[in-house]
Amino acid sequence: MPEKKSKLPSTARSLPIALIRAREGVMIPIRDMLSETDITEQQWRVLRVLAEFGILDTKTLADRSSLLFPSLTRIATTLRNKGLITQTRDDKDRRRQFIEITPKGQQIIDQNADQAARIVAGFKRTLGRKDYETLLDLLERLDPGAKHD
């Protein structure tokens, strides 16, 4: 019986599988860094976004942290309980909340900034600076939330 030709690419050349494998390769050193901080990679993302952009409403924070809104709600509760963020309600629209990093949360970012920069430098060495930037540009083109020219 003849072998049926699949319309699918080999799993070795599958974009979704390659992205998952690459994500794991990127996240291993970050998880190692975070293992001593008592925060998760998702919590780190939220703190990083807040450290970069300042106080944000929950919808914007969820988008910039690449989190679903229900996940952000759960993560924000944990971060608030750890004293790493504050949450305040909008005076005009009580349904709208704003989240801000606390000095204790900023301290976690500051204490890990050098190691995080070394991790990024390692990726740049592995890929080369130009390919690193090209990869980020290409991935941005696949981001449905990114603004494309």
C-alpha positions in Angstrom: 0.0 0.0 0.0 1.5 3.4 -1.0 2.4 5.8 1.8 -0.1 8.8 2.0 1.6 12.2 1.6 0.6 14.6 4.4 -0.3 18.1 3.6 1.3 19.1 6.9 4.9 20.0 7.2 7.3 17.8 9.1 7.0 18.5 12.9 10.7 19.5 12.6 9.6 22.4 10.4 6.3 23.2 12.1 6.1 26.8 13.1 3.9 26.2 16.2 6.2 23.4 17.4 9.3 25.4 16.7 7.9 28.4 18.6 7.1 26.2 21.6 10.6 24.7 21.6 12.2 28.2 21.2 10.0 29.5 24.1 11.3 26.8 26.3 14.9 27.6 25.3 14.3 31.2 26.1 12.5 30.6 29.4 14.9 28.1 31.0 17.4 30.7 32.1 14.7 33.2 33.1 13.0 30.5 35.2 16.4 29.8 36.8 16.8 33.5 37.6 13.3 33.7 39.1 13.7 30.5 41.2 15.3 32.6 43.9 12.7 35.4 43.8 9.5 33.7 44.8 7.7 35.0 41.8 6.5 33.3 38.6 7.4 34.2 35.0 3.9 35.6 34.6 4.3 37.8 37.7 7.8 38.9 36.4 6.2 40.0 33.2 3.6 42.0 35.0 6.2 43.7 37.2 8.5 44.3 34.1 5.6 46.0 32.3 4.7 48.2 35.3 8.4 49.1 35.9 8.6 50.2 32.2 5.3 52.0 31.8 4.2 53.0 35.2 0.6 52.9 36.5 -1.7 51.1 34.0 -5.3 50.2 33.8 -5.9 46.4 34.0 -6.9 46.0 30.4 -3.7 47.7 29.1 -1.6 45.8 31.6 -3.1 42.5 30.5 -2.4 43.3 26.9 1.2 44.5 27.4 1.9 41.5 29.7 0.5 39.0 27.1 -2.0 37.7 29.7 -5.7 36.9 29.5 -7.7 39.2 31.7 -8.8 36.5 34.2 -5.2 35.4 34.6 -4.1 39.0 35.3 -6.8 39.3 37.9 -5.5 36.2 39.7 -1.8 37.3 39.4 -2.6 40.9 40.5 -4.2 39.5 43.7 -1.1 37.4 44.4 1.2 40.4 43.7 -0.9 42.7 45.9 -0.8 40.2 48.7 3.0 40.0 48.4 3.1 43.9 48.6 4.6 44.1 45.1 1.8 46.2 43.5 -1.1 48.4 44.5 -4.5 48.4 43.0 -6.8 51.5 43.0 -10.3 52.0 41.5 -11.0 54.8 39.1 -13.0 57.6 40.8 -15.3 58.0 37.8 -15.7 54.4 36.7 -15.6 52.1 39.7 -15.3 49.0 37.5 -11.9 50.3 36.1 -8.8 49.5 38.2 -5.3 50.8 38.0 -2.2 48.9 39.0 1.1 50.3 40.1 4.4 48.6 41.1 5.5 49.3 44.7 9.0 50.0 45.8 9.2 46.4 46.9 8.2 45.2 43.5 10.6 47.6 41.8 13.4 46.2 44.1 12.8 42.7 42.6 13.2 44.2 39.1 16.3 46.1 40.1 17.9 43.1 41.9 17.5 40.9 38.8 18.2 43.5 36.1 21.8 42.6 35.6 21.1 38.9 35.4 18.2 39.5 33.0 20.5 41.7 30.8 23.1 38.9 30.8 20.5 36.4 29.7 19.5 38.7 26.8 23.2 39.2 25.9 23.5 35.4 25.7 20.7 35.2 23.2 22.3 38.0 21.2 25.6 36.1 21.2 23.8 32.9 20.1 21.9 34.5 17.3 24.2 37.5 16.5 22.9 41.0 17.1 21.4 41.4 13.7 19.5 38.1 13.7 18.3 38.8 17.2 16.7 42.1 16.1 15.4 40.4 12.9 13.8 37.6 15.0 12.1 40.2 17.2 10.8 42.0 14.1 9.6 38.8 12.5 7.8 37.7 15.6 6.2 41.1 15.9 4.7 40.5 12.5 2.9 37.4 13.8 1.6 39.3 16.9 -2.2 40.0 16.3 -2.0 42.9 18.8 0.9 44.6 17.2 0.5 47.6 14.9 1.8 46.7 11.5 2.8 49.3 8.8 
